[in-house]
Amino acid sequence: MAATQLNSISPATIKISPSFEGLRSASRISNINFSVAFPSFTSSSFRGLVVNAASVTAAKYTSIKPLGEKVLIKLKTVEEKTSSGIFLPTTSQSKPQSGEVVAVGSGRRIGEKKLPVAVETGAKVVYSKYTGTEIEVDGSSHLILKEDDIIGILETDDIKDLKPLNDRILIKVAEVEDKTAGGLLLTESSKEKPSFGTVVATGPGLLDEEGNRTPLPVTPGSTVLYSKYAANDVKASDGSNYIALRVSEVMAVLS
């Protein structure tokens, strides 16, 4: 039993659907073998073939205006190679958690008060992991998120100078022991992650129903115990470890 073979269809015989009128693409179908399962197919079956599909490029946006308490951030460029020049695969590139505010919404209303967004355009900010929606604007990667997802404002390039927002606090993590009581050196993977440290900076507090700030129960200089798996670990330029978290994740003040 012989199989039917369609060797070539000239572009001139392909009719373009009106829904794709204006698209310019070279269309040619060649070397298509049909199984004996379709014995009724013949070359005449393809006269007047209509193409109803095409590849369409996603729209590019040149500007975005956030609404309400939303903030648009231009993401910091991801490092594609190490300091020694070794290129990093995509899976090992650190996803940035900082960027520059390029647009803000009009703010929100609490009670009788209309409150503006707490950050201004041009500010360098740090935001929570796994938050917001990524979008490309004018060829660059951006993130649009809620004001509450912003951890704090970077007044310098060093994380230890972070100015927390709302109910967030910045803690310098206690130093980890490099060796056991018997003198054995510990590897990084075997070092126990500490869950206490010293408060370095605090935010102004949460807003109540009348739009007033409620002071936080901890102050800079306090030693606190916090949830072991709290997020947003960061490292300062001098190598010391910091953590930024909500005050609700603090379990106790130590003295």
VOMAR-269025 format. One record per residue (C-alpha): residue number from 1; residue in three letters; x, y, z. Coordinates in steps of 0.02 Angstrom, whole numbers, plus 32768, in hexadecimal, padded with zeros to 4 digits. Each point is the difference from the previous one (the first is absolute). Layout:
BEGIN
[NUM,"ala",[X,Y,Z]] ...
% end
This chain:
BEGIN
[1,"met",[8000,8000,8000]] [2,"ala",[804F,80A1,7FC8]] [3,"ala",[800A,809C,806B]] [4,"thr",[7FD1,80AA,7FBC]] [5,"gln",[808C,8082,8006]] [6,"leu",[7FF0,80BD,7FF3]] [7,"asn",[80AA,803F,7FC8]] [8,"ser",[7FE3,80B9,7FEE]] [9,"ile",[7F79,8084,8004]] [10,"ser",[802B,80A4,7FAE]] [11,"pro",[7FE1,809C,8068]] [12,"ala",[7F94,8040,7F73]] [13,"thr",[7F7E,7F78,8021]] [14,"ile",[7FF2,8029,80BA]] [15,"lys",[7F74,8077,802C]] [16,"ile",[801C,8070,8096]] [17,"ser",[7F6B,8017,8074]] [18,"pro",[7FC2,80B5,800A]] [19,"ser",[8022,7FFD,80BD]] [20,"phe",[80BB,7FFB,7FD9]] [21,"glu",[7FFE,8078,7F6E]] [22,"gly",[809B,806C,8007]] [23,"leu",[8071,7F7C,804E]] [24,"arg",[809A,7FE3,7F97]] [25,"ser",[8049,7F52,8010]] [26,"ala",[8043,7F86,7F81]] [27,"ser",[7F91,7F66,8007]] [28,"arg",[8036,7F5D,7FB1]] [29,"ile",[7FCD,7F4F,802D]] [30,"ser",[806F,7F75,7FC1]] [31,"asn",[8026,7F48,8018]] [32,"ile",[7F60,7FD9,8060]] [33,"asn",[7FE1,7F43,8003]] [34,"phe",[7F51,7FC2,8024]] [35,"ser",[7FE2,7F51,8046]] [36,"val",[7F97,7F7E,7FAD]] [37,"ala",[7F82,8029,8088]] [38,"phe",[7FC8,8090,7F8F]] [39,"pro",[7FEB,7FA9,7F58]] [40,"ser",[7F7F,807E,7FC4]] [41,"phe",[807F,808E,7FFF]] [42,"thr",[8040,8032,7F56]] [43,"ser",[8061,8095,7FC2]] [44,"ser",[7F5D,804C,7FC1]] [45,"ser",[7FC0,7FFF,80B4]] [46,"phe",[8075,8091,8028]] [47,"arg",[7FC8,8078,7F7B]] [48,"gly",[7FCA,80A1,8053]] [49,"leu",[8058,7FD6,80A3]] [50,"val",[7FD9,8089,8081]] [51,"val",[8082,8032,8085]] [52,"asn",[7FAA,803C,80A1]] [53,"ala",[8095,800B,8076]] [54,"ala",[8099,806E,8012]] [55,"ser",[8083,8030,8080]] [56,"val",[7FD9,80AA,804D]] [57,"thr",[807F,8060,8068]] [58,"ala",[7FC5,803E,80AB]] [59,"ala",[7FDF,80B9,8010]] [60,"lys",[808A,8070,8044]] [61,"tyr",[7FD1,8088,807C]] [62,"thr",[8059,80A6,800E]] [63,"ser",[7FAD,8040,809F]] [64,"ile",[7F92,7FC1,808F]] [65,"lys",[7F9C,8065,807F]] [66,"pro",[7FE6,7FA1,80A4]] [67,"leu",[7F59,8013,8058]] [68,"gly",[7FD8,8016,80B9]] [69,"glu",[808E,7FC3,8071]] [70,"lys",[805B,7FA5,7F74]] [71,"val",[80B7,8024,7FD7]] [72,"leu",[8063,7FE2,7F60]] [73,"ile",[80B6,7FCE,801A]] [74,"lys",[808A,7FF0,7F7F]] [75,"leu",[805D,7F61,802F]] [76,"lys",[80B8,7FFB,8024]] [77,"thr",[8060,7FA3,7F79]] [78,"val",[8023,7F49,8027]] [79,"glu",[80B7,7FD1,8005]] [80,"glu",[8025,7F8A,7F6F]] [81,"lys",[80AF,7FD2,803A]] [82,"thr",[8066,7FF5,809F]] [83,"ser",[8084,807D,8037]] [84,"ser",[8083,7F8C,7FB5]] [85,"gly",[7FAB,8004,7F56]] [86,"ile",[7FA6,7F57,8002]] [87,"phe",[7F57,8009,7FA9]] [88,"leu",[7F6D,7FC6,806A]] [89,"pro",[7F72,7F94,7FBD]] [90,"thr",[7F53,804B,8010]] [91,"thr",[7FD4,7F8B,808F]] [92,"ser",[808F,803E,806D]] [93,"gln",[7FEF,80BB,7FDE]] [94,"ser",[7FC4,805C,809C]] [95,"lys",[7F56,804C,7FE6]] [96,"pro",[800D,80B8,8031]] [97,"gln",[7F9D,803E,8096]] [98,"ser",[8026,80B7,7FE7]] [99,"gly",[7FDC,8084,7F7E]] [100,"glu",[7FD4,80B5,7FDD]] [101,"val",[7F51,8048,8011]] [102,"val",[7FCD,804B,7F59]] [103,"ala",[7F45,8021,801F]] [104,"val",[7F85,7FFC,8091]] [105,"gly",[7F43,8000,8010]] [106,"ser",[7F95,8087,804D]] [107,"gly",[7FFE,7FAC,80AB]] [108,"arg",[7F71,7FBE,806A]] [109,"arg",[7F78,8040,8071]] [110,"ile",[7FEE,7FC9,80B5]] [111,"gly",[7F6B,804B,8058]] [112,"glu",[7FFF,80B9,7FD9]] [113,"lys",[80B8,8005,7FD3]] [114,"lys",[804A,7FF3,7F51]] [115,"leu",[80AE,7FB6,8017]] [116,"pro",[8084,800C,7F76]] [117,"val",[8073,7F6F,7FD7]] [118,"ala",[8092,7FFB,807B]] [119,"val",[8086,7FFB,7F79]] [120,"glu",[802A,807E,7F79]] [121,"thr",[803E,7FEC,7F4F]] [122,"gly",[80BD,7FED,7FFA]] [123,"ala",[800A,7FA4,80A7]] [124,"lys",[8065,7F5F,800A]] [125,"val",[7F98,7F7C,8058]] [126,"val",[8008,7F4B,803B]] [127,"tyr",[7F64,7F96,7FED]] [128,"ser",[7FC3,7F55,803A]] [129,"lys",[8029,7F61,7FA1]] [130,"tyr",[7F7E,7FB2,7F8D]] [131,"thr",[7F92,8098,7FF6]] [132,"gly",[7FB9,8073,7F7B]] [133,"thr",[7FEB,7FEA,7F44]] [134,"glu",[8092,800E,7F88]] [135,"ile",[7FE7,8063,7F60]] [136,"glu",[8071,8045,7F78]] [137,"val",[7FFA,80BC,7FEA]] [138,"asp",[8062,8057,7F78]] [139,"gly",[8075,7F6B,7FEF]] [140,"ser",[8028,7FEE,80BB]] [141,"ser",[7FBE,7F89,8086]] [142,"his",[7F8B,804F,807F]] [143,"leu",[7F98,7FC6,8092]] [144,"ile",[7F58,8046,8035]] [145,"leu",[7FCF,7FDC,80B4]] [146,"lys",[7FA4,8043,8098]] [147,"glu",[8053,8080,8071]] [148,"asp",[7FF0,7F83,8090]] [149,"asp",[8072,7F86,7FA2]] [150,"ile",[8090,807C,800B]] [151,"ile",[8071,7FD8,8094]] [152,"gly",[805D,80A4,8007]] [153,"ile",[8060,808C,7FAC]] [154,"leu",[80BA,7FF0,7FDC]] [155,"glu",[804F,80A5,802E]] [156,"thr",[80AD,7FBE,7FCC]] [157,"asp",[803B,7F67,7F9F]] [158,"asp",[8019,7FA1,80A4]] [159,"ile",[7F6F,7F9B,8047]] [160,"lys",[802F,802E,80B3]] [161,"asp",[7FC4,80B1,7FDA]] [162,"leu",[7F53,7FC3,7FCF]] [163,"lys",[7F6E,806B,803C]] [164,"pro",[7F6F,7F86,8024]] [165,"leu",[7F4D,802C,7FD4]] [166,"asn",[7F5E,7FE5,8061]] [167,"asp",[8010,7F6F,807E]] [168,"arg",[80A5,7FBC,7FBE]] [169,"ile",[80A3,7FFA,8062]] [170,"leu",[80B5,7FE1,7FD1]] [171,"ile",[8064,7F89,806D]] [172,"lys",[80BA,7FDC,8002]] [173,"val",[8008,7F43,8012]] [174,"ala",[8069,7FBA,808E]] [175,"glu",[80A8,7FB7,7FCD]] [176,"val",[8005,7F45,7FE0]] [177,"glu",[8082,7F94,8055]] [178,"asp",[8086,7FC6,7F85]] [179,"lys",[8033,7F69,8066]] [180,"thr",[7FBB,7F89,8082]] [181,"ala",[802C,7FFF,80B8]] [182,"gly",[8080,7F78,7FD7]] [183,"gly",[8057,806F,7F81]] [184,"leu",[7FBE,7FB3,7F5E]] [185,"leu",[7FE4,807E,7F73]] [186,"leu",[7F4E,8005,7FBD]] [187,"thr",[7FD2,800B,7F48]] [188,"glu",[7F80,8080,7FC7]] [189,"ser",[7F7C,7F78,7FE7]] [190,"ser",[8017,7FBC,80B1]] [191,"lys",[7FF9,80A7,8059]] [192,"glu",[7F5D,8017,805D]] [193,"lys",[7FA0,8097,7FC3]] [194,"pro",[7FE8,8078,8093]] [195,"ser",[7F53,8045,8026]] [196,"phe",[8031,8097,8068]] [197,"gly",[805A,80A3,7FE5]] [198,"thr",[8006,80BA,8021]] [199,"val",[7F7F,8079,7FBC]] [200,"val",[8058,8082,7F94]] [201,"ala",[7F6C,8064,7FBD]] [202,"thr",[7F42,7FFF,8009]] [203,"gly",[7F73,8040,7F95]] [204,"pro",[7F84,8086,803B]] [205,"gly",[7F79,7F7E,8028]] [206,"leu",[7F5B,7FC9,7FB6]] [207,"leu",[7F6F,8073,7FDA]] [208,"asp",[7F63,7FEF,806A]] [209,"glu",[7F4E,8019,7FC2]] [210,"glu",[8011,80BC,8012]] [211,"gly",[80A3,8009,7FA0]] [212,"asn",[8071,8017,8097]] [213,"arg",[80A2,7FA1,801A]] [214,"thr",[800B,7F7E,808B]] [215,"pro",[80B1,7FFC,804A]] [216,"leu",[805C,7F5A,7FF7]] [217,"pro",[8023,7FA0,80A2]] [218,"val",[80BB,7FF2,7FDC]] [219,"thr",[8085,8087,7FF1]] [220,"pro",[80AE,8008,7FB1]] [221,"gly",[8080,7FAD,8070]] [222,"ser",[7F89,7F7A,8041]] [223,"thr",[8033,7F49,7FF5]] [224,"val",[7F6F,7F9A,7FBD]] [225,"leu",[7FD0,7F4D,7FDC]] [226,"tyr",[7FA5,7FE9,7F5B]] [227,"ser",[7FB0,7F77,7F9A]] [228,"lys",[8084,7F85,7FC5]] [229,"tyr",[7FC5,7FFD,7F4C]] [230,"ala",[7FE1,80BA,7FE9]] [231,"ala",[8025,803A,7F4F]] [232,"asn",[8067,808B,7FAF]] [233,"asp",[80B1,7FD6,8037]] [234,"val",[807D,8080,7FBF]] [235,"lys",[80BC,8019,800D]] [236,"ala",[8058,80A6,801D]] [237,"ser",[809C,8039,7FA3]] [238,"asp",[806D,7FCE,8094]] [239,"gly",[7FBD,7F4D,7FFA]] [240,"ser",[7F91,800B,809A]] [241,"asn",[7F51,7FB6,7FF6]] [242,"tyr",[7F5F,8060,8014]] [243,"ile",[7F49,7FD1,7FF8]] [244,"ala",[7F69,806D,7FDC]] [245,"leu",[7F57,7FC6,8041]] [246,"arg",[7F5A,8038,8045]] [247,"val",[7FF8,8023,80B9]] [248,"ser",[7F7A,7F79,8010]] [249,"glu",[8089,7F80,7FDC]] [250,"val",[8060,8036,809C]] [251,"met",[7FDC,7F85,808B]] [252,"ala",[8053,8054,8096]] [253,"val",[8076,808A,8039]] [254,"leu",[809A,7FB9,8056]] [255,"ser",[805F,8053,808E]] 
% end
